Structure formats: structure tokens, C-alpha cells
Amino acid sequence: MRLRVKPERESLTAAGLMLGAMLAWPVGSAAAQSTAGTDRLARERFAFDAADTDGDGVVSEAELARDAARGFATLDKDGSMTLTSSELGPHDPAQFSRVDANGDDKLTFNEVMTNKIRAFNEGDKNKDGGLSFEEMVTIVEIETGGAS
């Protein structure tokens, strides 16, 4: 039996994984990075489990899209259908620019999903149409330029 969390907690955590990987939120000192790595892996596991709505241990493209939409809507505080730097909080501006395909300093859901599908396809190493937790962690490591 899978333990389910409150939907609002689920959304915020999954959104954190989605945008954290996409925008490489900074971590401070080396000691903080070590602790943060452990904490980050736990957050990634929690977010993975939230995204894996059917509980099969694999996040499908459809589950990823649902999770991204929920996370996007949660973070879009002003309801503009875009995400701005101020809505995201601390993030890597270079990563933001990479996802911001049209360079307007706003992320649309289409821009976010284009990035997520690219990462999904790159991360699906065994080409089974889904991401295992290990594949998801690898995507996060690639996107952030470091290990979890």
C-alpha cells in the first residue's frame, strides 16, 4: 500500500524537483553541499513518488506532464500563465535562459514541457517509455551539473 500525501504538499514538492533540476538552485558551502545532497536525494524520492501516481515505480510521460502542470500552476502565483524569476526564487540564471526559448524573461508551460520532454527522452536509458527513480536522479544530476 502506498502512503499518499496531501495534494498541496505533493504539488509543491514535485514542483521543486521539476524546477530545481531545470534551474539548478544554488547550494552554499562544501559542508552544506554534502548535507544538501542527502536532503536533495530525499526530496527527489518524495517528489518521484508523488509524480508516480499509479505506483508502478516508473514515471511515464503522461505522469510527468500532469506533475509539471500541477507544479507550474502552483508556482504561477499571479495567474499569468508564465513563470518569472521572482515566482521561482533563487535559481541559476543560465539555466533559466536555456529554458526561456524566446528570451522574454518568462517561462511558458510549453517552454518548461519542451525542456522536460527533452530531459525525459535523454534520461530514459532503457527506452521503456518511463523513468525509474535512478534515471530521474541522473537527469537531475545532468541538469544541475553535479551529483545528488
Buried (B, 14 or more C-beta within 10 A) or exposed (E): EEEEEEEEEBBBBBBBBBBBBBBBBEBEEEEEBEEBBEEBBEBBBBBBBBBBBEEEEBBBBEBBBBBBBBBBEBBBEEEEEBBBBEBBEEBBEEBBEBBBEEEEEBBBBEBBBEBBBEBBEEBBEEEEEBBBBEBBBBBBBEBBEEEB
